[in-house]
Amino acid sequence: MARIFGIEIPNEKRIEASLCYIYGVGQTTALKILEQAGVDGNLRTGELSEEQLVKIAQAIQSQEIAIEGDLRREIQSALKRLTSINCYRGQRHKRGLPVRGQRTRTNARTRKGRKKTVGAKKMI
């Protein structure tokens, strides 16, 4: 497997798709990187030379794209800021509820987790 910035990307896929395995690089960004590096996007990752891999890494650095650890730290600091100033979005993040206005009476299971049934106690 080829390594770019310490991330292993699959050899059997096209480089255009393989770059998306790097956190923070999507399809559009991958195309821009390949265009700047002068590498054909239809080549398989295993077929690339060391020189081409270095060109791709340099293209990522020159565009100043936040990837992997830096991007994760940025996102975490943004969430910490929201929770520390106690704004509405920060409170929703703290409670594990949907942040962007989705309904919670039904659905929202991805954010809320498994259903916890609350029943009435039987009075004897």
trRosetta pair geometry for C-beta under 8 A, 3 or more apart (Angstrom, degrees):
i j d omega theta_ij theta_ji phi_ij phi_ji
1 8 4.3 41 128 -168 138 105
1 9 6.6 164 -178 64 97 36
1 10 6.4 -51 -126 -111 103 31
1 11 5.6 -126 -106 -34 50 96
1 45 7.9 10 -152 120 59 133
2 8 7.3 137 75 -152 40 56
2 9 5.4 -29 73 59 93 92
2 11 6.3 126 -11 -88 87 78
2 18 7.5 54 54 159 120 147
2 45 5.0 -131 12 166 132 109
2 46 7.3 -153 -34 -85 106 43
2 48 6.5 26 -95 59 154 122
2 53 6.0 -150 -167 -108 123 133
3 6 6.3 6 -177 -115 111 17
3 7 6.7 149 -152 66 67 34
3 8 5.6 -35 -94 -92 78 58
3 9 7.5 157 -99 12 27 78
4 7 5.9 -29 68 58 69 89
4 9 6.3 8 15 -7 105 124
4 19 7.7 -13 48 -118 157 75
4 22 6.7 -55 85 -75 114 133
4 53 6.4 -143 -84 -168 94 95
4 56 6.3 -60 -117 105 139 117
4 57 5.5 -162 -150 -82 93 93
4 60 7.4 110 166 -2 123 153
5 22 7.0 70 54 -131 123 126
5 57 6.6 159 -44 -130 83 102
5 60 7.2 -88 -36 96 131 154
5 67 6.7 80 95 96 166 134
5 68 6.6 -168 128 1 128 143
6 68 7.8 84 70 -135 105 174
7 21 6.6 171 153 115 120 97
7 22 5.2 128 84 -103 161 81
7 23 7.9 -164 -107 6 150 78
7 68 6.6 -152 -56 -77 127 133
8 21 7.8 -62 95 130 52 142
9 13 7.9 -98 162 58 89 113
9 18 4.1 89 166 171 118 104
9 19 6.8 4 -131 -81 153 34
9 21 4.8 159 -118 54 82 134
9 22 7.1 -35 -77 -43 116 87
9 45 5.7 -147 112 -138 104 157
10 13 4.8 63 90 10 114 108
10 18 5.5 -140 55 -117 73 101
10 21 6.8 136 -1 -45 85 154
10 45 6.3 128 98 36 49 147
11 44 6.8 47 164 156 61 102
11 45 4.9 -127 -129 84 38 101
11 46 3.5 60 -175 -63 103 100
12 44 6.5 -34 -157 -159 26 122
12 45 7.5 -20 18 40 20 99
12 46 6.7 23 -70 -15 40 125
13 17 4.7 -97 165 83 123 116
13 18 4.8 153 86 -63 111 89
13 44 6.9 148 89 -142 20 77
13 45 6.2 28 67 -6 68 113
14 17 5.0 80 64 14 84 99
14 18 6.8 -155 93 -11 38 93
14 41 6.4 50 161 156 117 68
14 42 5.9 -53 -138 -145 125 33
14 43 6.9 115 -148 73 73 33
14 44 6.1 -72 -97 -96 44 49
14 45 7.5 116 168 -32 13 76
15 18 5.2 -55 -135 39 36 116
15 19 6.3 45 164 -30 68 98
15 34 6.7 128 111 -100 115 125
15 39 6.5 -57 98 133 159 128
15 40 8.0 106 39 93 127 54
15 41 6.1 -130 71 -145 92 47
15 43 5.5 14 -5 77 118 85
15 44 7.2 130 -36 -179 76 12
15 45 5.2 131 -88 -82 72 70
15 48 6.3 85 -81 -54 133 132
15 56 7.7 -122 -178 -95 129 150
16 19 6.7 -52 -159 20 20 108
16 27 7.5 38 166 -146 91 75
16 30 5.6 114 -160 133 55 125
16 31 6.7 30 -140 -81 102 70
16 34 6.4 -39 -93 -31 76 158
16 41 3.7 50 -63 -172 116 105
16 42 7.3 6 -10 -67 122 35
17 20 5.8 -48 -169 19 45 117
17 30 7.8 97 -76 147 16 167
18 21 5.9 -35 -175 5 51 114
18 45 4.5 67 -45 -62 172 133
19 22 6.0 -37 -178 15 57 112
19 25 5.2 -88 150 134 90 140
19 29 7.8 -141 131 101 123 86
19 30 3.9 146 82 -125 130 110
19 33 6.4 -179 -161 64 158 142
19 34 7.5 -137 -20 -48 155 102
19 56 7.5 -134 -98 -172 120 131
20 25 6.0 -138 -109 106 37 87
20 26 6.2 35 -123 -143 95 31
20 27 6.2 1 -84 -69 126 60
20 30 5.8 -56 -56 -47 76 144
22 25 4.3 35 77 22 104 124
22 67 5.5 -11 158 -162 111 131
22 68 6.7 -68 -170 -49 82 94
23 67 6.2 130 80 -171 66 72
23 68 5.0 108 55 -90 107 49
23 71 6.3 -162 124 66 100 134
23 72 7.0 19 128 -50 147 100
24 29 7.8 -67 137 90 63 169
24 65 6.4 146 138 155 115 100
24 66 5.8 -123 -154 102 148 64
24 67 3.9 -159 65 -115 136 59
24 68 6.5 -95 8 -22 123 41
24 71 4.3 -177 -82 -36 132 166
25 29 4.9 -133 -148 96 66 127
25 30 5.6 91 163 -66 106 82
25 33 7.2 -12 -144 -17 125 146
25 60 7.6 -50 -85 -119 131 117
25 65 6.8 62 -85 148 86 147
25 67 6.2 6 -35 -111 94 119
26 29 5.2 91 48 17 67 103
26 30 6.8 -119 103 -10 32 94
27 30 5.7 -55 -147 33 28 114
27 31 6.7 28 155 -19 62 103
28 31 5.8 -54 -154 32 32 111
28 32 6.6 31 150 -17 64 105
29 32 5.6 -54 -151 36 36 112
29 33 6.3 38 151 -22 67 105
29 65 6.4 107 -164 -127 131 147
30 33 5.7 -52 -148 34 31 113
30 34 6.4 28 155 -16 65 107
30 41 7.8 100 135 -127 99 114
31 34 5.9 -57 -147 39 30 108
31 35 6.3 33 154 -22 65 107
31 41 6.7 -8 -115 -88 70 147
32 35 5.7 -55 -147 35 30 113
32 36 6.4 25 157 -15 64 107
32 63 7.1 97 126 -106 120 159
33 36 6.0 -61 -151 39 28 107
33 37 6.1 17 156 -11 66 113
33 56 6.1 57 154 -154 112 79
33 59 4.7 125 -159 117 73 126
33 60 5.8 14 -128 -72 126 73
33 63 7.0 -104 -93 7 78 147
33 65 7.8 -52 -77 -8 114 152
34 37 5.7 -60 -139 45 30 106
34 39 5.0 -94 -152 69 81 90
34 40 7.6 -17 177 134 120 5
34 41 4.9 80 142 -77 167 89
34 56 7.2 -5 -93 -113 59 99
34 59 7.8 146 -60 102 19 167
35 38 7.7 29 175 -70 28 37
36 59 4.3 141 93 -141 115 118
36 62 7.2 -156 156 74 144 127
36 63 7.0 176 9 -51 170 116
37 52 7.2 88 154 -165 122 68
37 55 4.2 119 -159 134 99 101
37 56 4.8 3 -101 -85 166 53
37 58 7.3 128 -107 64 94 88
37 59 4.2 -86 -59 -33 93 144
38 55 6.7 -66 47 165 89 148
39 43 6.8 -86 172 32 94 132
39 48 7.2 14 -152 -121 134 115
39 52 5.3 103 -104 -163 123 109
39 55 6.5 150 -44 91 112 126
39 56 6.3 -23 1 -70 151 99
40 43 5.0 100 82 -21 96 101
43 47 5.1 -126 -175 78 98 121
43 48 6.1 108 129 -68 132 81
44 47 4.7 89 62 1 84 107
44 48 7.8 -136 96 -22 50 80
45 48 5.9 -40 -163 4 41 117
48 52 4.5 -122 -166 83 97 130
48 53 5.6 111 132 -53 126 86
48 56 8.0 -9 -167 -14 152 135
49 52 4.9 100 54 5 75 100
49 53 7.2 -136 98 -3 42 87
50 53 5.6 -56 -151 37 35 113
50 54 6.4 38 151 -21 67 104
51 54 5.8 -53 -151 34 30 112
51 55 6.6 33 150 -21 63 104
52 55 5.5 -50 -149 33 35 114
52 56 6.6 38 151 -20 65 101
53 56 5.7 -50 -151 33 34 113
53 57 6.5 34 151 -18 65 104
54 57 5.6 -53 -149 37 33 112
54 58 6.3 34 152 -19 66 106
55 58 5.7 -55 -147 38 31 112
55 59 6.4 35 152 -24 64 104
56 59 5.6 -52 -149 32 32 114
56 60 6.7 33 151 -20 63 102
57 60 5.8 -52 -153 32 33 112
57 61 6.6 28 151 -14 65 107
58 61 5.7 -57 -148 41 34 110
58 62 6.0 33 156 -21 69 109
59 62 5.8 -53 -139 37 29 110
59 63 6.5 21 161 -11 63 108
60 63 6.3 -64 -150 41 26 103
60 65 5.5 -78 -163 42 74 117
60 67 6.8 -17 -178 -13 126 144
61 64 7.3 25 177 -75 38 45
66 70 4.9 -126 -155 110 86 111
66 71 4.2 129 135 -78 100 84
66 74 6.0 6 177 -5 155 149
67 70 6.6 50 56 47 40 104
67 71 5.7 -11 -131 -16 11 123
68 71 6.3 110 50 27 20 101
68 72 6.8 -38 158 -7 39 107
69 72 5.7 -56 -142 38 30 110
69 73 6.2 31 158 -20 66 107
70 73 5.8 -57 -151 36 28 111
70 74 6.5 32 151 -22 63 105
71 74 5.5 -50 -149 32 33 115
71 75 6.5 31 154 -17 65 104
72 75 5.9 -56 -150 37 31 110
72 76 6.3 30 153 -18 65 108
73 76 5.7 -56 -145 39 31 111
73 77 6.2 29 157 -19 66 106
74 77 6.0 -59 -149 36 26 108
74 78 6.5 27 153 -20 63 106
75 78 5.7 -54 -152 33 32 113
75 79 6.5 28 152 -16 65 105
76 79 5.8 -56 -149 38 33 109
76 80 6.3 35 152 -21 66 106
77 80 5.5 -50 -145 36 34 114
77 81 6.4 40 153 -23 64 103
78 81 5.7 -52 -152 32 30 114
78 82 6.6 31 151 -18 63 104
79 82 5.7 -52 -150 35 35 112
79 83 6.4 27 155 -13 67 106
79 90 7.7 138 -171 -118 56 75
79 93 5.7 -171 -157 -173 101 160
80 83 5.9 -59 -147 41 31 105
80 84 6.0 29 156 -21 67 111
81 84 5.8 -57 -141 37 27 109
81 85 6.4 13 165 -7 64 108
81 90 7.9 -117 104 -91 46 124
82 85 6.6 -64 -146 42 24 98
82 87 5.8 -80 -160 48 73 109
82 89 5.1 -65 -167 97 133 102
82 90 3.6 -175 142 -77 77 92
82 93 6.2 82 100 13 126 143
83 86 7.3 28 178 -78 38 44
83 90 4.0 173 -85 -166 37 106
83 91 7.7 136 -123 -61 66 34
83 93 5.9 -99 -70 79 102 121
83 94 5.4 122 -128 -62 112 103
84 90 7.2 -115 22 -148 36 152
85 90 6.4 157 61 -18 72 158
86 90 5.9 -121 -120 84 16 135
86 91 6.7 48 -165 -59 61 94
87 90 4.8 95 52 9 70 107
87 91 7.2 -132 97 -8 35 88
88 91 5.8 -54 -151 33 30 111
88 92 6.6 29 153 -18 64 105
89 92 5.7 -54 -150 36 34 112
89 93 6.5 36 151 -20 66 103
89 99 5.3 52 -146 -162 82 108
90 93 5.6 -52 -149 34 34 112
90 94 6.4 38 151 -23 65 105
91 94 5.5 -52 -150 33 33 116
91 95 6.4 18 157 -7 66 110
92 95 6.1 -63 -144 45 29 102
92 97 4.8 -94 -155 73 79 94
92 98 6.8 -49 -177 93 127 31
92 99 4.5 147 106 -104 137 67
93 96 7.7 31 179 -71 30 34
93 99 6.2 24 -62 -87 76 123
96 111 5.9 162 162 168 69 81
96 112 6.6 118 125 -110 100 40
96 113 7.2 7 150 -18 139 105
97 104 6.1 -16 -157 -101 109 146
97 108 7.1 4 -155 -179 69 138
97 111 5.9 81 -153 136 22 133
97 112 6.7 29 -108 -80 62 85
98 101 7.4 -79 126 48 112 21
98 102 4.0 -64 149 49 162 109
98 104 6.3 -162 22 -75 109 99
98 108 5.2 -102 -28 -126 118 113
98 111 5.0 -174 -62 10 65 164
102 107 7.2 -98 160 108 116 122
102 108 6.0 152 113 -85 119 100
103 106 6.8 14 119 51 117 66
103 107 6.3 73 83 54 92 115
103 108 7.0 -134 97 -35 52 114
104 107 7.5 -109 -121 77 28 74
104 108 4.6 -15 -120 7 66 163
104 112 7.1 119 -152 -56 100 133
108 111 5.3 -47 -177 46 84 107
108 112 5.1 66 125 -12 95 115
109 112 5.9 -67 -124 54 31 96
109 113 7.3 -92 -172 76 61 10
109 114 7.6 36 -161 -103 99 26
109 115 7.1 -42 -117 -54 107 83
